[in-house]
Amino acid sequence: MSKPHWRPARASDLPAISAIAARIHPDLPESPEVLAEKMRLCPDGCHVLAADDEIVGYGLAHPWKQHWIPSLDGFLGRLPNDADCLYLHDIAVLPRSRGGVARAYVAEIEQLARASGLTALALVSVYGTRPLWEGFGFRPATADAELRAKLEAYGASATYMLRNLAAT
Ligand SMILES: CC(C)(COP(=O)(O)OP(=O)(O)OC[C@H]1O[C@@H](n2cnc3c(N)ncnc32)[C@H](O)[C@@H]1OP(=O)(O)O)[C@@H](O)C(=O)NCCC(=O)NCCS
């Protein structure tokens, strides 16, 4: 099997993306239509990890506002005109293909953010992945009551994190 590589996601990758999402995030379900909307609104932020003819992971990101998080399994409608961050909605890789693969996708979206004039990356860390994200330069950000309420849908360990690109 050749080494998996990240490539831009295509509409035809949706069934594979959706199947991986259902397998990796059984407690955070999102409909294929919701995932497809993100791919449509920000194709440059959405990649798949391809190994031979198989998709073994995906990453979905889109411009957004800092300290806001879209509702889980909710449509975005449209991207904000005054976006100030690139929001990493999700990255998921099948267990057998893990081992240092997130770094290359994070580098891709960092480049996209910089090219789009966005000065931060944002995400919600789940499943205790905070140390992983800290290793990539993300830091927990203070959440106000509204953000805390939204974070609850992502489980007890959910942490809103930002990486300031202006400083690096
Ligand atoms: C997040 C993910 C894409 C990272 O893949 P990867 O780059 O191949 O990274 P690895 O899985 O090798 O993990 C890198 C490090 O993070 C740690 N880590 C990964 N997931 C973790 C978790 N759920 N809890 C604690 N630590 C975790 C690993 O132990 C590893 O630490 P090490 O370098 O000290 O060994 C992959 O772990 C995954 O798909 N996880 C499930 C989905 C998920 O949690 N997505 C993130 C949502 S915010």
The ligand as an SDF file (V2000), in Angstrom:
LIG
                    3D

 48 50  0  0  0  0  0  0  0  0999 V2000
   -6.5880   13.4980   15.4980 C   0  0  0  0  0  0  0  0  0  0  0  0
   -5.9530   12.5190   14.5180 C   0  0  0  0  0  0  0  0  0  0  0  0
   -6.3850   12.8540   13.0980 C   0  0  0  0  0  0  0  0  0  0  0  0
   -4.4460   12.6960   14.6170 C   0  0  0  0  0  0  0  0  0  0  0  0
   -3.8340   11.7590   13.7790 O   0  0  0  0  0  0  0  0  0  0  0  0
   -2.2230   11.6890   13.6630 P   0  0  0  0  0  0  0  0  0  0  0  0
   -1.6480   12.9560   13.1880 O   0  0  0  0  0  0  0  0  0  0  0  0
   -1.9030   10.4660   12.8690 O   0  0  0  0  0  0  0  0  0  0  0  0
   -1.7630   11.6670   15.1000 O   0  0  0  0  0  0  0  0  0  0  0  0
   -1.6760   10.4460   16.0770 P   0  0  0  0  0  0  0  0  0  0  0  0
   -2.9410    9.6610   16.0760 O   0  0  0  0  0  0  0  0  0  0  0  0
   -0.3700    9.7560   15.7710 O   0  0  0  0  0  0  0  0  0  0  0  0
   -1.5640   11.2330   17.4290 O   0  0  0  0  0  0  0  0  0  0  0  0
   -0.5750   12.2230   17.6640 C   0  0  0  0  0  0  0  0  0  0  0  0
   -0.4620   12.3700   19.1450 C   0  0  0  0  0  0  0  0  0  0  0  0
   -1.7110   12.8080   19.7010 O   0  0  0  0  0  0  0  0  0  0  0  0
   -2.1650   11.8720   20.6430 C   0  0  0  0  0  0  0  0  0  0  0  0
   -3.6270   11.6710   20.5290 N   0  0  0  0  0  0  0  0  0  0  0  0
   -4.3390   11.4500   19.4020 C   0  0  0  0  0  0  0  0  0  0  0  0
   -5.6330   11.2570   19.7170 N   0  0  0  0  0  0  0  0  0  0  0  0
   -5.7060   11.3350   21.0530 C   0  0  0  0  0  0  0  0  0  0  0  0
   -6.7580   11.2090   21.9840 C   0  0  0  0  0  0  0  0  0  0  0  0
   -8.0040   10.9560   21.5970 N   0  0  0  0  0  0  0  0  0  0  0  0
   -6.4800   11.3520   23.2930 N   0  0  0  0  0  0  0  0  0  0  0  0
   -5.2240   11.6190   23.7060 C   0  0  0  0  0  0  0  0  0  0  0  0
   -4.1760   11.7370   22.8720 N   0  0  0  0  0  0  0  0  0  0  0  0
   -4.4260   11.6010   21.5720 C   0  0  0  0  0  0  0  0  0  0  0  0
   -1.4630   10.5760   20.3060 C   0  0  0  0  0  0  0  0  0  0  0  0
   -1.3220    9.7530   21.4510 O   0  0  0  0  0  0  0  0  0  0  0  0
   -0.1290   11.0470   19.8020 C   0  0  0  0  0  0  0  0  0  0  0  0
    0.7450   11.3370   20.8600 O   0  0  0  0  0  0  0  0  0  0  0  0
    2.2910   10.9660   20.7490 P   0  0  0  0  0  0  0  0  0  0  0  0
    2.7920   11.7420   19.5540 O   0  0  0  0  0  0  0  0  0  0  0  0
    2.8330   11.4090   22.0470 O   0  0  0  0  0  0  0  0  0  0  0  0
    2.3070    9.4930   20.4920 O   0  0  0  0  0  0  0  0  0  0  0  0
   -6.3220   11.0490   14.8390 C   0  0  0  0  0  0  0  0  0  0  0  0
   -5.8180   10.7220   16.1090 O   0  0  0  0  0  0  0  0  0  0  0  0
   -7.8360   10.8140   14.8300 C   0  0  0  0  0  0  0  0  0  0  0  0
   -8.4460   10.6410   13.7760 O   0  0  0  0  0  0  0  0  0  0  0  0
   -8.4570   10.8110   16.0220 N   0  0  0  0  0  0  0  0  0  0  0  0
   -9.9070   10.5970   16.1420 C   0  0  0  0  0  0  0  0  0  0  0  0
  -10.6690   11.8190   15.7290 C   0  0  0  0  0  0  0  0  0  0  0  0
  -10.2670   13.0320   16.5170 C   0  0  0  0  0  0  0  0  0  0  0  0
  -10.0150   12.9910   17.7160 O   0  0  0  0  0  0  0  0  0  0  0  0
  -10.2110   14.1630   15.7930 N   0  0  0  0  0  0  0  0  0  0  0  0
   -9.8440   15.4400   16.3750 C   0  0  0  0  0  0  0  0  0  0  0  0
  -11.0800   16.1590   16.7370 C   0  0  0  0  0  0  0  0  0  0  0  0
  -10.6440   17.7140   17.5090 S   0  0  0  0  0  0  0  0  0  0  0  0
  1  2  1  0
  2  3  1  0
  2  4  1  0
  2 36  1  0
  4  5  1  0
  5  6  1  0
  6  7  2  0
  6  8  1  0
  6  9  1  0
  9 10  1  0
 10 11  2  0
 10 12  1  0
 10 13  1  0
 13 14  1  0
 14 15  1  0
 15 16  1  0
 15 30  1  0
 16 17  1  0
 17 18  1  0
 17 28  1  0
 18 19  1  0
 18 27  1  0
 19 20  2  0
 20 21  1  0
 21 22  1  0
 21 27  2  0
 22 23  1  0
 22 24  2  0
 24 25  1  0
 25 26  2  0
 26 27  1  0
 28 29  1  0
 28 30  1  0
 30 31  1  0
 31 32  1  0
 32 33  2  0
 32 34  1  0
 32 35  1  0
 36 37  1  0
 36 38  1  0
 38 39  2  0
 38 40  1  0
 40 41  1  0
 41 42  1  0
 42 43  1  0
 43 44  2  0
 43 45  1  0
 45 46  1  0
 46 47  1  0
 47 48  1  0
M  END
$$$$
